[in-house]
Amino acid sequence: MNTPIHAINIDFSHSSEAKLLHRVIENQMNPCNDPHEDNYLSAVLVQLEESIELLESLEV
């Protein structure tokens, strides 16, 4: 994996926020997208899924 030159940190207060962002990104994925774009979006989705799991485990 390439190390990014820049990074964006997003703080979520609840898993529903991460789920919403996941849905928005998922809706952008499309068979006619550039393969690099889909690869990037797929990697972002994986990170969001991990964040959702963590947030859900902390919510009571």
KOLTIGU-787829 format. One record per atom (N, C-alpha, C): residue number from 1; residue in three letters; atom name; x, y, z. Coordinates in nm, 4 decimals, padded with zeros to 6 digits. Last residue first. Example, Ala and Ser with C-alpha at 12.3 -4.5 7.8 and 13.67 -1.06 7.14 Angstrom:
   n res atom        X        Y        Z
   2 Ser    N  01.2850 -00.2250  00.7080
   2 Ser   CA  01.3670 -00.1060  00.7140
   2 Ser    C  01.2900  00.0030  00.7870
   1 Ala    N  01.3190 -00.5690  00.7800
   1 Ala   CA  01.2300 -00.4500  00.7800
   1 Ala    C  01.3200 -00.3300  00.7800
//
This chain:
   n res atom        X        Y        Z
  60 Val    N -02.3348  00.1520  02.4189
  60 Val   CA -02.4111  00.0670  02.5117
  60 Val    C -02.5580  00.0814  02.4857
  59 Glu    N -02.0549  00.1417  02.2060
  59 Glu   CA -02.1871  00.1941  02.2362
  59 Glu    C -02.2637  00.0960  02.3243
  58 Leu    N -01.8288  00.0057  02.1401
  58 Leu   CA -01.8191  00.0993  02.2514
  58 Leu    C -01.9553  00.1542  02.2947
  57 Ser    N -01.8927 -00.1411  01.9201
  57 Ser   CA -01.8490 -00.2158  02.0384
  57 Ser    C -01.8417 -00.1258  02.1620
  56 Glu    N -01.9473  00.0586  01.7379
  56 Glu   CA -02.0576 -00.0256  01.7859
  56 Glu    C -02.0183 -00.1018  01.9118
  55 Leu    N -01.6856  00.1537  01.6926
  55 Leu   CA -01.7862  00.2397  01.7555
  55 Leu    C -01.9014  00.1581  01.8128
  54 Leu    N -01.5737 -00.0741  01.5662
  54 Leu   CA -01.5185 -00.0223  01.6914
  54 Leu    C -01.6217  00.0634  01.7643
  53 Glu    N -01.7353 -00.0938  01.3347
  53 Glu   CA -01.7236 -00.2055  01.4301
  53 Glu    C -01.6758 -00.1566  01.5667
  52 Ile    N -01.6779  00.1538  01.2166
  52 Ile   CA -01.8150  00.1213  01.2580
  52 Ile    C -01.8134  00.0092  01.3616
  51 Ser    N -01.4075  00.1234  01.1554
  51 Ser   CA -01.4503  00.2276  01.2495
  51 Ser    C -01.5900  00.1989  01.3031
  50 Glu    N -01.4242 -00.0785  00.9654
  50 Glu   CA -01.3495 -00.1026  01.0898
  50 Glu    C -01.3889  00.0000  01.1966
  49 Glu    N -01.5673  00.0577  00.7705
  49 Glu   CA -01.6251 -00.0627  00.8311
  49 Glu    C -01.5555 -00.0956  00.9624
  48 Leu    N -01.3811  00.2549  00.7002
  48 Leu   CA -01.5068  00.2939  00.7650
  48 Leu    C -01.5723  00.1741  00.8340
  47 Gln    N -01.1876  00.0967  00.5784
  47 Gln   CA -01.1530  00.1723  00.6988
  47 Gln    C -01.2784  00.2152  00.7740
  46 Val    N -01.3387  00.0036  00.3624
  46 Val   CA -01.2838 -00.0917  00.4586
  46 Val    C -01.2488 -00.0199  00.5886
  45 Leu    N -01.3864  00.2439  00.2251
  45 Leu   CA -01.4984  00.1679  00.2823
  45 Leu    C -01.4501  00.0677  00.3870
  44 Val    N -01.1296  00.3064  00.1402
  44 Val   CA -01.1963  00.3950  00.2353
  44 Val    C -01.3116  00.3219  00.3023
  43 Ala    N -01.0916  00.0995 -00.0427
  43 Ala   CA -01.0036  00.1087  00.0745
  43 Ala    C -01.0657  00.1981  00.1815
  42 Ser    N -01.2864  00.1668 -00.2310
  42 Ser   CA -01.2940  00.0388 -00.1601
  42 Ser    C -01.2090  00.0411 -00.0337
  41 Leu    N -01.1868  00.4081 -00.3282
  41 Leu   CA -01.3123  00.4074 -00.2531
  41 Leu    C -01.3293  00.2775 -00.1744
  40 Tyr    N -00.9570  00.3081 -00.4609
  40 Tyr   CA -00.9446  00.4039 -00.3511
  40 Tyr    C -01.0700  00.4020 -00.2647
  39 Asn    N -01.0759  00.1447 -00.6521
  39 Asn   CA -00.9815  00.0875 -00.5555
  39 Asn    C -00.9664  00.1778 -00.4345
  38 Asp    N -01.2252  00.3355 -00.7955
  38 Asp   CA -01.2942  00.2285 -00.7223
  38 Asp    C -01.2028  00.1635 -00.6192
  37 Glu    N -01.0117  00.4851 -00.9006
  37 Glu   CA -01.1104  00.5488 -00.8133
  37 Glu    C -01.1830  00.4436 -00.7304
  36 His    N -00.8883  00.2967 -01.0595
  36 His   CA -00.8130  00.3558 -00.9484
  36 His    C -00.9072  00.4211 -00.8486
  35 Pro    N -01.0881  00.2456 -01.2543
  35 Pro   CA -01.0484  00.1407 -01.1587
  35 Pro    C -00.9708  00.1954 -01.0387
  34 Asp    N -01.3417  00.4898 -01.2930
  34 Asp   CA -01.2025  00.4551 -01.3173
  34 Asp    C -01.1617  00.3495 -01.2143
  33 Asn    N -01.6788  00.3705 -01.3227
  33 Asn   CA -01.5734  00.4500 -01.2589
  33 Asn    C -01.4364  00.4032 -01.3053
  32 Cys    N -01.8715  00.2033 -01.4156
  32 Cys   CA -01.8028  00.2845 -01.5167
  32 Cys    C -01.6998  00.3790 -01.4549
  31 Pro    N -01.9774  00.0782 -01.1867
  31 Pro   CA -01.8936  00.0003 -01.2801
  31 Pro    C -01.8197  00.0857 -01.3841
  30 Asn    N -01.9367  00.2672 -00.8921
  30 Asn   CA -02.0102  00.2498 -01.0147
  30 Asn    C -01.9208  00.1727 -01.1120
  29 Met    N -01.9816  00.4396 -00.5889
  29 Met   CA -01.9128  00.3321 -00.6616
  29 Met    C -02.0014  00.2897 -00.7788
  28 Gln    N -02.1410  00.6099 -00.4547
  28 Gln   CA -02.0557  00.6678 -00.5583
  28 Gln    C -01.9843  00.5609 -00.6408
  27 Asn    N -02.2580  00.4597 -00.2581
  27 Asn   CA -02.3431  00.5041 -00.3684
  27 Asn    C -02.2631  00.5667 -00.4820
  26 Glu    N -02.0466  00.4394 -00.0800
  26 Glu   CA -02.0903  00.3195 -00.1518
  26 Glu    C -02.1762  00.3568 -00.2730
  25 Ile    N -02.0468  00.6976  00.0248
  25 Ile   CA -01.9343  00.6529 -00.0585
  25 Ile    C -01.9738  00.5318 -00.1418
  24 Val    N -02.2916  00.6912  00.1644
  24 Val   CA -02.2664  00.7946  00.0633
  24 Val    C -02.1551  00.7502 -00.0311
  23 Arg    N -02.2510  00.4766  00.3429
  23 Arg   CA -02.3559  00.4692  00.2405
  23 Arg    C -02.3320  00.5697  00.1281
  22 His    N -02.0418  00.5845  00.4999
  22 His   CA -02.0212  00.4590  00.4272
  22 His    C -02.1230  00.4478  00.3136
  21 Leu    N -02.1734  00.8009  00.6180
  21 Leu   CA -02.0630  00.8269  00.5257
  21 Leu    C -02.0339  00.7028  00.4408
  20 Leu    N -02.3525  00.6485  00.7772
  20 Leu   CA -02.4024  00.7410  00.6757
  20 Leu    C -02.2939  00.7708  00.5723
  19 Lys    N -02.1774  00.5152  00.9470
  19 Lys   CA -02.2627  00.4378  00.8556
  19 Lys    C -02.3162  00.5264  00.7432
  18 Ala    N -02.0728  00.7254  01.0927
  18 Ala   CA -01.9828  00.6488  01.0059
  18 Ala    C -02.0621  00.5671  00.9049
  17 Glu    N -02.3082  00.7982  01.2273
  17 Glu   CA -02.2387  00.8949  01.1421
  17 Glu    C -02.1462  00.8234  01.0439
  16 Ser    N -02.3693  00.5734  01.3770
  16 Ser   CA -02.4628  00.6138  01.2710
  16 Ser    C -02.3979  00.7152  01.1763
  15 Ser    N -02.1807  00.5553  01.5775
  15 Ser   CA -02.1642  00.4692  01.4600
  15 Ser    C -02.2562  00.5106  01.3457
  14 His    N -02.0783  00.8773  01.6954
  14 His   CA -02.1709  00.7641  01.6995
  14 His    C -02.1546  00.6839  01.5711
  13 Ser    N -01.8897  01.0633  01.6558
  13 Ser   CA -01.9404  01.0527  01.7927
  13 Ser    C -02.0341  00.9338  01.8075
  12 Phe    N -01.5901  01.0541  01.4749
  12 Phe   CA -01.7311  01.0184  01.4790
  12 Phe    C -01.7736  01.0095  01.6242
  11 Asp    N -01.3558  01.2489  01.3168
  11 Asp   CA -01.3998  01.1986  01.4464
  11 Asp    C -01.5499  01.1742  01.4402
  10 Ile    N -01.1262  01.2029  01.0657
  10 Ile   CA -01.2662  01.2329  01.0933
  10 Ile    C -01.3006  01.1696  01.2275
   9 Asn    N -00.8470  01.3228  00.8983
   9 Asn   CA -00.8970  01.2557  01.0182
   9 Asn    C -01.0400  01.3003  01.0427
   8 Ile    N -00.6796  01.2718  00.6065
   8 Ile   CA -00.7941  01.3405  00.6644
   8 Ile    C -00.8390  01.2584  00.7836
   7 Ala    N -00.3508  01.3259  00.4788
   7 Ala   CA -00.4509  01.2421  00.5438
   7 Ala    C -00.5624  01.3309  00.5961
   6 His    N -00.1026  01.3096  00.2225
   6 His   CA -00.1945  01.3848  00.3069
   6 His    C -00.2941  01.2876  00.3683
   5 Ile    N  00.0394  01.1097  00.1089
   5 Ile   CA  00.1119  01.2319  00.1402
   5 Ile    C  00.0284  01.3155  00.2371
   4 Pro    N  00.0062  00.7658  00.2056
   4 Pro   CA -00.0495  00.8907  00.1543
   4 Pro    C  00.0363  01.0107  00.1951
   3 Thr    N  00.1930  00.4979  00.0937
   3 Thr   CA  00.1730  00.5884  00.2068
   3 Thr    C  00.1191  00.7201  00.1530
   2 Asn    N  00.0485  00.2240 -00.0754
   2 Asn   CA  00.1224  00.3496 -00.0813
   2 Asn    C  00.0906  00.4343  00.0410
   1 Met    N  00.0845 -00.1178  00.0000
   1 Met   CA  00.0000  00.0000  00.0000
   1 Met    C  00.0888  00.1238  00.0000
//
